[in-house]
Amino acid sequence: MSSFVLRLLYLAYRAYLSLFRPVIFGVRILLVQHQRVLLVRHTYRSGWHLPGGGIRRGETVEMAARREAREETGTELERITLLGIFPNFDDYPNGHQILFHCDHFRLVGTPDAEIAEVRFFSLDELPADMPSSHRRQVEAVLRVSRSS
């Protein structure tokens, strides 16, 4: 499927959710190794993002985080930790993200077709084109971990 068609489907889906879903929850996973965070660039939207996505029926939030990490980065996660729930009003006017952290994972596969690129970035030099909601989440986690 072309990136143009994927972008149109993505925009239509966002419009549908904004109109018909009162509150939206998704998962994001902060994958960190050696002071670097693993981010993804989608084929249908610009910028670098924390891996994650929607929660399917019958799925726990932990199952969703593990599935999204595997689909978007090709990683298998060991122990993951729930960090909190953050607003995601940049993407959806009624959206929230459940953020997990994992620092023990293995790259074992390849990302799905929706992902154009997967790359590690230094925690001190996050990309300029990272969504502000994702940047705020990473910075909040860093502030807490550095003050401990």
MDTraj code that builds the backbone (N, CA, C; nanometers):
import mdtraj as md
import numpy as np

residues = "MET SER SER PHE VAL LEU ARG LEU LEU TYR LEU ALA TYR ARG ALA TYR LEU SER LEU PHE ARG PRO VAL ILE PHE GLY VAL ARG ILE LEU LEU VAL GLN HIS GLN ARG VAL LEU LEU VAL ARG HIS THR TYR ARG SER GLY TRP HIS LEU PRO GLY GLY GLY ILE ARG ARG GLY GLU THR VAL GLU MET ALA ALA ARG ARG GLU ALA ARG GLU GLU THR GLY THR GLU LEU GLU ARG ILE THR LEU LEU GLY ILE PHE PRO ASN PHE ASP ASP TYR PRO ASN GLY HIS GLN ILE LEU PHE HIS CYS ASP HIS PHE ARG LEU VAL GLY THR PRO ASP ALA GLU ILE ALA GLU VAL ARG PHE PHE SER LEU ASP GLU LEU PRO ALA ASP MET PRO SER SER HIS ARG ARG GLN VAL GLU ALA VAL LEU ARG VAL SER ARG SER SER".split()
xyz = np.array([
    [0.0851, -0.1169, 0.0000],
    [0.0000, 0.0000, 0.0000],
    [0.0898, 0.1235, 0.0000],
    [0.0589, 0.2221, -0.0810],
    [0.1432, 0.3410, -0.0904],
    [0.1312, 0.4256, 0.0359],
    [0.2336, 0.5065, 0.0615],
    [0.2305, 0.5912, 0.1810],
    [0.1189, 0.6953, 0.1705],
    [0.0818, 0.7356, 0.0492],
    [-0.0284, 0.8316, 0.0311],
    [-0.1605, 0.7701, 0.0779],
    [-0.1859, 0.6462, 0.0383],
    [-0.3086, 0.5775, 0.0783],
    [-0.3086, 0.5552, 0.2296],
    [-0.1934, 0.5141, 0.2851],
    [-0.1838, 0.4953, 0.4298],
    [-0.2107, 0.6258, 0.5035],
    [-0.1600, 0.7357, 0.4519],
    [-0.1814, 0.8663, 0.5162],
    [-0.3304, 0.9023, 0.5140],
    [-0.3981, 0.8797, 0.4004],
    [-0.5417, 0.9079, 0.3920],
    [-0.6211, 0.8223, 0.4906],
    [-0.5878, 0.6948, 0.4984],
    [-0.6560, 0.6065, 0.5927],
    [-0.6320, 0.6512, 0.7366],
    [-0.5089, 0.6924, 0.7654],
    [-0.4743, 0.7402, 0.8994],
    [-0.5560, 0.8645, 0.9348],
    [-0.5664, 0.9595, 0.8439],
    [-0.6427, 1.0818, 0.8695],
    [-0.7925, 1.0521, 0.8862],
    [-0.8452, 0.9609, 0.8060],
    [-0.9860, 0.9229, 0.8190],
    [-1.0109, 0.8544, 0.9535],
    [-0.9194, 0.7703, 0.9955],
    [-0.9315, 0.7015, 1.1239],
    [-0.9296, 0.8018, 1.2392],
    [-0.8407, 0.9005, 1.2322],
    [-0.8344, 1.0044, 1.3364],
    [-0.9651, 1.0825, 1.3435],
    [-1.0206, 1.1154, 1.2282],
    [-1.1485, 1.1874, 1.2258],
    [-1.2591, 1.1030, 1.2882],
    [-1.2637, 0.9760, 1.2533],
    [-1.3633, 0.8848, 1.3101],
    [-1.3507, 0.8795, 1.4622],
    [-1.2277, 0.8614, 1.5126],
    [-1.2077, 0.8518, 1.6571],
    [-1.2476, 0.9806, 1.7277],
    [-1.2168, 1.0932, 1.6682],
    [-1.2506, 1.2214, 1.7298],
    [-1.4007, 1.2415, 1.7409],
    [-1.4739, 1.1890, 1.6445],
    [-1.6191, 1.2074, 1.6439],
    [-1.6951, 1.1036, 1.7254],
    [-1.6497, 0.9791, 1.7231],
    [-1.7305, 0.8707, 1.7773],
    [-1.6729, 0.8002, 1.8994],
    [-1.5532, 0.8309, 1.9394],
    [-1.4950, 0.7682, 2.0577],
    [-1.4704, 0.8760, 2.1623],
    [-1.5422, 0.8744, 2.2738],
    [-1.5285, 0.9829, 2.3712],
    [-1.3891, 0.9926, 2.4331],
    [-1.3252, 0.8795, 2.4633],
    [-1.1911, 0.8794, 2.5204],
    [-1.1121, 0.7685, 2.4521],
    [-0.9899, 0.8006, 2.4141],
    [-0.9055, 0.7051, 2.3430],
    [-0.7830, 0.6750, 2.4283],
    [-0.7528, 0.5466, 2.4449],
    [-0.6307, 0.5058, 2.5133],
    [-0.5441, 0.4278, 2.4167],
    [-0.4155, 0.4525, 2.4224],
    [-0.3176, 0.3782, 2.3456],
    [-0.1993, 0.3482, 2.4358],
    [-0.1052, 0.2722, 2.3846],
    [0.0159, 0.2405, 2.4602],
    [0.1371, 0.2942, 2.3862],
    [0.2375, 0.3304, 2.4626],
    [0.3695, 0.3678, 2.4103],
    [0.4712, 0.2959, 2.4964],
    [0.5856, 0.2674, 2.4350],
    [0.6908, 0.1979, 2.5087],
    [0.8216, 0.2730, 2.4913],
    [0.8817, 0.3070, 2.6033],
    [1.0108, 0.3757, 2.6059],
    [1.1179, 0.2680, 2.6145],
    [1.1830, 0.2406, 2.5012],
    [1.2853, 0.1364, 2.4923],
    [1.4220, 0.2027, 2.5041],
    [1.4924, 0.1760, 2.6141],
    [1.6187, 0.2440, 2.6424],
    [1.7290, 0.1422, 2.6666],
    [1.8416, 0.1609, 2.5974],
    [1.9623, 0.0824, 2.6222],
    [2.0821, 0.1743, 2.6053],
    [2.1761, 0.1677, 2.6995],
    [2.3010, 0.2448, 2.6928],
    [2.2750, 0.3941, 2.6723],
    [2.1799, 0.4479, 2.7479],
    [2.1446, 0.5905, 2.7425],
    [2.0949, 0.6358, 2.6053],
    [2.0399, 0.5406, 2.5304],
    [1.9812, 0.5717, 2.3995],
    [1.8389, 0.5174, 2.3952],
    [1.7500, 0.5909, 2.3282],
    [1.6099, 0.5508, 2.3156],
    [1.5844, 0.5077, 2.1712],
    [1.5066, 0.4013, 2.1558],
    [1.4723, 0.3487, 2.0236],
    [1.3427, 0.4145, 1.9763],
    [1.3497, 0.4841, 1.8625],
    [1.2345, 0.5539, 1.8061],
    [1.2034, 0.5011, 1.6670],
    [1.0816, 0.5272, 1.6205],
    [1.0382, 0.4823, 1.4882],
    [0.9917, 0.6013, 1.4055],
    [1.0083, 0.5871, 1.2753],
    [0.9543, 0.6838, 1.1789],
    [0.8549, 0.6081, 1.0919],
    [0.7291, 0.6539, 1.0919],
    [0.6229, 0.5870, 1.0165],
    [0.6262, 0.6261, 0.8689],
    [0.5631, 0.5439, 0.7875],
    [0.5532, 0.5746, 0.6445],
    [0.4441, 0.6767, 0.6174],
    [0.3491, 0.6932, 0.7102],
    [0.2301, 0.7739, 0.6843],
    [0.2238, 0.9030, 0.7642],
    [0.3251, 0.9306, 0.8464],
    [0.3286, 1.0573, 0.9205],
    [0.4732, 1.0967, 0.9450],
    [0.4948, 1.2239, 0.9642],
    [0.6320, 1.2727, 0.9766],
    [0.6802, 1.2645, 1.1213],
    [0.8090, 1.2698, 1.1378],
    [0.8711, 1.2746, 1.2686],
    [0.9074, 1.1387, 1.3256],
    [0.9805, 1.1449, 1.4373],
    [1.0233, 1.0261, 1.5108],
    [0.9336, 1.0084, 1.6320],
    [0.8892, 0.8842, 1.6568],
    [0.7901, 0.8560, 1.7597],
    [0.8354, 0.7426, 1.8501],
    [0.7839, 0.7444, 1.9731],
    [0.7961, 0.6269, 2.0579],
    [0.7106, 0.5171, 1.9951],
    [0.7576, 0.3934, 1.9932],
    [0.6746, 0.2857, 1.9391],
    [0.5471, 0.2704, 2.0220],
    [0.4389, 0.2357, 1.9558],
    [0.3142, 0.2137, 2.0272],
    [0.1956, 0.2217, 1.9352],
    [0.0783, 0.2096, 1.9945],
    [-0.0444, 0.2150, 1.9157],
    [-0.1649, 0.1784, 1.9994],
    [-0.2676, 0.1320, 1.9316],
    [-0.3951, 0.1034, 1.9950],
    [-0.3967, -0.0273, 2.0726],
    [-0.4966, -0.0388, 2.1570],
    [-0.5191, -0.1593, 2.2372],
    [-0.6345, -0.2351, 2.1725],
    [-0.6121, -0.3610, 2.1436],
    [-0.7150, -0.4428, 2.0788],
    [-0.8094, -0.5033, 2.1822],
    [-0.9282, -0.5403, 2.1356],
    [-1.0239, -0.6095, 2.2231],
    [-0.9594, -0.7366, 2.2779],
    [-0.9805, -0.7600, 2.4073],
    [-0.9280, -0.8802, 2.4704],
    [-0.7813, -0.8726, 2.5062],
    [-0.7188, -0.7585, 2.4851],
    [-0.5769, -0.7414, 2.5120],
    [-0.5587, -0.6592, 2.6395],
    [-0.4652, -0.6997, 2.7239],
    [-0.4284, -0.6136, 2.8358],
    [-0.3386, -0.5034, 2.7817],
    [-0.3184, -0.3988, 2.8611],
    [-0.2304, -0.2915, 2.8141],
    [-0.0870, -0.3419, 2.8006],
    [-0.0443, -0.4335, 2.8866],
    [0.0903, -0.4896, 2.8734],
    [0.1023, -0.5725, 2.7456],
    [0.0023, -0.6512, 2.7149],
    [0.0044, -0.7291, 2.5904],
    [0.0131, -0.6358, 2.4698],
    [-0.0625, -0.5267, 2.4734],
    [-0.0613, -0.4305, 2.3629],
    [0.0767, -0.3669, 2.3478],
    [0.1400, -0.3303, 2.4579],
    [0.2738, -0.2698, 2.4516],
    [0.3744, -0.3680, 2.3922],
    [0.3690, -0.4925, 2.4343],
    [0.4608, -0.5938, 2.3804],
    [0.4354, -0.6178, 2.2307],
    [0.3086, -0.6256, 2.1922],
    [0.2753, -0.6467, 2.0505],
    [0.3229, -0.5291, 1.9657],
    [0.2942, -0.4075, 2.0117],
    [0.3343, -0.2899, 1.9347],
    [0.4855, -0.2797, 1.9234],
    [0.5588, -0.3110, 2.0300],
    [0.7051, -0.3088, 2.0231],
    [0.7557, -0.4091, 1.9193],
    [0.6960, -0.5282, 1.9201],
    [0.7368, -0.6321, 1.8231],
    [0.7026, -0.5897, 1.6803],
    [0.5806, -0.5371, 1.6601],
    [0.5383, -0.4983, 1.5252],
    [0.6183, -0.3798, 1.4717],
    [0.6423, -0.2791, 1.5555],
    [0.7028, -0.1556, 1.5061],
    [0.8552, -0.1545, 1.5100],
    [0.9167, -0.2369, 1.5970],
    [1.0636, -0.2340, 1.6068],
    [1.1289, -0.3698, 1.5894],
    [1.0519, -0.4766, 1.5931],
    [1.1107, -0.6100, 1.5838],
    [1.1765, -0.6541, 1.7136],
    [1.1350, -0.5977, 1.8272],
    [1.1966, -0.6314, 1.9553],
    [1.1123, -0.7295, 2.0354],
    [1.1817, -0.8111, 2.1124],
    [1.1198, -0.8962, 2.2139],
    [1.1587, -0.8358, 2.3476],
    [1.0582, -0.8075, 2.4311],
    [1.0811, -0.7392, 2.5573],
    [1.0891, -0.8385, 2.6718],
    [1.1774, -0.8093, 2.7659],
    [1.1793, -0.8857, 2.8904],
    [1.0843, -0.8141, 2.9864],
    [1.1285, -0.7780, 3.1047],
    [1.0424, -0.7118, 3.2033],
    [1.0127, -0.5686, 3.1596],
    [0.8851, -0.5298, 3.1664],
    [0.8482, -0.3920, 3.1371],
    [0.7816, -0.3312, 3.2597],
    [0.7927, -0.1986, 3.2699],
    [0.7416, -0.1259, 3.3854],
    [0.6432, -0.0198, 3.3395],
    [0.5302, -0.0128, 3.4065],
    [0.4332, 0.0924, 3.3794],
    [0.4855, 0.2230, 3.4386],
    [0.4957, 0.3277, 3.3552],
    [0.5449, 0.4570, 3.4012],
    [0.4332, 0.5546, 3.4335],
    [0.3226, 0.5470, 3.3616],
    [0.2128, 0.6379, 3.3887],
    [0.1225, 0.6547, 3.2685],
    [0.0240, 0.7410, 3.2867],
    [-0.0708, 0.7732, 3.1801],
    [-0.0549, 0.9215, 3.1491],
    [-0.0349, 0.9519, 3.0211],
    [-0.0079, 1.0881, 2.9768],
    [-0.1131, 1.1321, 2.8756],
    [-0.1482, 1.2604, 2.8752],
    [-0.2388, 1.3094, 2.7707],
    [-0.1696, 1.3035, 2.6347],
    [-0.2471, 1.2811, 2.5318],
    [-0.1959, 1.2766, 2.3949],
    [-0.2820, 1.3675, 2.3078],
    [-0.2999, 1.4899, 2.3510],
    [-0.3885, 1.5814, 2.2810],
    [-0.3278, 1.6325, 2.1508],
    [-0.1987, 1.6106, 2.1280],
    [-0.1370, 1.6480, 2.0000],
    [-0.1976, 1.5655, 1.8868],
    [-0.2231, 1.4378, 1.9138],
    [-0.2757, 1.3477, 1.8106],
    [-0.4277, 1.3415, 1.8107],
    [-0.4866, 1.3372, 1.9298],
    [-0.6316, 1.3225, 1.9414],
    [-0.6806, 1.4160, 2.0517],
    [-0.7890, 1.4891, 2.0293],
    [-0.8368, 1.5819, 2.1324],
    [-0.8862, 1.5107, 2.2580],
    [-0.9053, 1.3811, 2.2509],
    [-0.9542, 1.3032, 2.3644],
    [-0.8647, 1.1820, 2.3915],
    [-0.7355, 1.1935, 2.3578],
    [-0.6459, 1.0788, 2.3666],
    [-0.5555, 1.0776, 2.4880],
    [-0.5233, 0.9556, 2.5312],
    [-0.4297, 0.9340, 2.6414],
    [-0.3391, 0.8170, 2.6051],
    [-0.2141, 0.8248, 2.6511],
    [-0.1184, 0.7177, 2.6265],
    [-0.0750, 0.6559, 2.7587],
    [-0.0748, 0.5253, 2.7613],
    [-0.0249, 0.4503, 2.8757],
    [0.1199, 0.4171, 2.8428],
    [0.2115, 0.4736, 2.9198],
    [0.3544, 0.4640, 2.8881],
    [0.4221, 0.3557, 2.9712],
    [0.4949, 0.2682, 2.9020],
    [0.5757, 0.1638, 2.9645],
    [0.7228, 0.1922, 2.9370],
    [0.8085, 0.1308, 3.0192],
    [0.9536, 0.1422, 3.0030],
    [1.0126, 0.0020, 2.9988],
    [1.1134, -0.0150, 2.9139],
    [1.1853, -0.1425, 2.9086],
    [1.3308, -0.1129, 2.8740],
    [1.4218, -0.1690, 2.9538],
    [1.5641, -0.1529, 2.9214],
    [1.6335, -0.2872, 2.8987],
    [1.5564, -0.3937, 2.8954],
    [1.6088, -0.5265, 2.8624],
    [1.5248, -0.5831, 2.7476],
    [1.5770, -0.5684, 2.6272],
    [1.5061, -0.6169, 2.5087],
    [1.6081, -0.6599, 2.4041],
    [1.5600, -0.7382, 2.3098],
    [1.6445, -0.7873, 2.2005],
    [1.5798, -0.7538, 2.0677],
    [1.6599, -0.7112, 1.9722],
    [1.6123, -0.6910, 1.8352],
    [1.6178, -0.8273, 1.7664],
    [1.5002, -0.8838, 1.7380],
    [1.4952, -1.0199, 1.6838],
    [1.4264, -1.0286, 1.5476],
    [1.3585, -0.9235, 1.5072],
    [1.2835, -0.9283, 1.3818],
    [1.2944, -0.7975, 1.3067],
    [1.2051, -0.7818, 1.2120],
    [1.2010, -0.6590, 1.1337],
    [1.0665, -0.5895, 1.1572],
    [1.0664, -0.4586, 1.1455],
    [0.9408, -0.3857, 1.1665],
    [0.8406, -0.4124, 1.0552],
    [0.7129, -0.3873, 1.0868],
    [0.6061, -0.3983, 0.9874],
    [0.6247, -0.2952, 0.8765],
    [0.5461, -0.3089, 0.7711],
    [0.5548, -0.2209, 0.6545],
    [0.5183, -0.0766, 0.6860],
    [0.4445, -0.0521, 0.7949],
    [0.4065, 0.0851, 0.8297],
    [0.5245, 0.1667, 0.8826],
    [0.6361, 0.1007, 0.9129],
    [0.7526, 0.1673, 0.9706],
    [0.8586, 0.1858, 0.8619],
    [0.8988, 0.3120, 0.8425],
    [1.0011, 0.3436, 0.7424],
    [1.1415, 0.3230, 0.7976],
    [1.1591, 0.3490, 0.9280],
    [1.2931, 0.3423, 0.9860],
    [1.2838, 0.3279, 1.1377],
    [1.3806, 0.2558, 1.1944],
    [1.3954, 0.2404, 1.3389],
    [1.5379, 0.2834, 1.3718],
    [1.5532, 0.3684, 1.4754],
    [1.6872, 0.4194, 1.5049],
    [1.6999, 0.4540, 1.6538],
    [1.8199, 0.4336, 1.7078],
    [1.8518, 0.4763, 1.8436],
    [1.8945, 0.6227, 1.8421],
    [1.8503, 0.6970, 1.9456],
    [1.8906, 0.8356, 1.9663],
    [1.9383, 0.8512, 2.1103],
    [2.0394, 0.9351, 2.1296],
    [2.0855, 0.9658, 2.2643],
    [1.9724, 1.0321, 2.3418],
    [1.9585, 0.9966, 2.4682],
    [1.8548, 1.0576, 2.5514],
    [1.8766, 1.2077, 2.5665],
    [2.0007, 1.2530, 2.5499],
    [2.0318, 1.3956, 2.5608],
    [2.0184, 1.4696, 2.4280],
    [1.9965, 1.3972, 2.3189],
    [1.9850, 1.4597, 2.1871],
    [1.8692, 1.3979, 2.1098],
    [1.7485, 1.4206, 2.1597],
    [1.6293, 1.3697, 2.0919],
    [1.6097, 1.4460, 1.9614],
    [1.5527, 1.3825, 1.8594],
    [1.5357, 1.4492, 1.7300],
    [1.4406, 1.5684, 1.7386],
    [1.4682, 1.6700, 1.6599],
    [1.3871, 1.7925, 1.6601],
    [1.2441, 1.7658, 1.6143],
    [1.2252, 1.6670, 1.5271],
    [1.0918, 1.6403, 1.4725],
    [1.0180, 1.5301, 1.5475],
    [1.0416, 1.5216, 1.6776],
    [0.9687, 1.4293, 1.7643],
    [0.8437, 1.5013, 1.8152],
    [0.7262, 1.4362, 1.8135],
    [0.6054, 1.5033, 1.8634],
    [0.6247, 1.5543, 2.0063],
    [0.5688, 1.6695, 2.0347],
    [0.5893, 1.7307, 2.1663],
    [0.5367, 1.6421, 2.2793],
    [0.4279, 1.5695, 2.2553],
    [0.3752, 1.4818, 2.3609],
    [0.4746, 1.3706, 2.3934],
    [0.5409, 1.3148, 2.2938],
    [0.6396, 1.2087, 2.3160],
    [0.7623, 1.2666, 2.3851],
    [0.8059, 1.3846, 2.3407],
    [0.9216, 1.4504, 2.4013],
    [0.8948, 1.4784, 2.5504],
    [0.7766, 1.5292, 2.5815],
    [0.7422, 1.5575, 2.7215],
    [0.7448, 1.4296, 2.8057],
    [0.6993, 1.3194, 2.7511],
    [0.7001, 1.1931, 2.8245],
    [0.8430, 1.1492, 2.8546],
    [0.9299, 1.1532, 2.7546],
    [1.0701, 1.1134, 2.7748],
    [1.1362, 1.2068, 2.8755],
    [1.1155, 1.3370, 2.8617],
    [1.1772, 1.4330, 2.9529],
    [1.1260, 1.4170, 3.0955],
    [0.9977, 1.3866, 3.1140],
    [0.9427, 1.3646, 3.2485],
    [1.0088, 1.2435, 3.3137],
    [1.0254, 1.1379, 3.2375],
    [1.0894, 1.0169, 3.2898],
    [1.2351, 1.0466, 3.3254],
    [1.3052, 1.1208, 3.2407],
    [1.4454, 1.1555, 3.2682],
    [1.4576, 1.2401, 3.3948],
    [1.3675, 1.3371, 3.4121],
    [1.3724, 1.4225, 3.5322],
    [1.3562, 1.3387, 3.6588],
    [1.2612, 1.2466, 3.6569],
    [1.2371, 1.1622, 3.7735],
    [1.3573, 1.0716, 3.7998],
    [1.4116, 1.0100, 3.6945],
    [1.5224, 0.9156, 3.7133],
    [1.6504, 0.9885, 3.7570],
    [1.6709, 1.1104, 3.7109],
    [1.7926, 1.1848, 3.7484],
    [1.7819, 1.2443, 3.8877],
    [1.6597, 1.2653, 3.9372],
    [1.6447, 1.3206, 4.0716],
    [1.6468, 1.2108, 4.1788],
    [1.6374, 1.0856, 4.1359],
    [1.6366, 0.9730, 4.2319],
    [1.7757, 0.9376, 4.2771],
])
top = md.Topology()
chain = top.add_chain()
for i, resn in enumerate(residues, 1):
    res = top.add_residue(resn, chain, resSeq=i)
    for name in ("N", "CA", "C"):
        top.add_atom(name, md.element.get_by_symbol(name[0]), res)
traj = md.Trajectory(xyz[None], top)
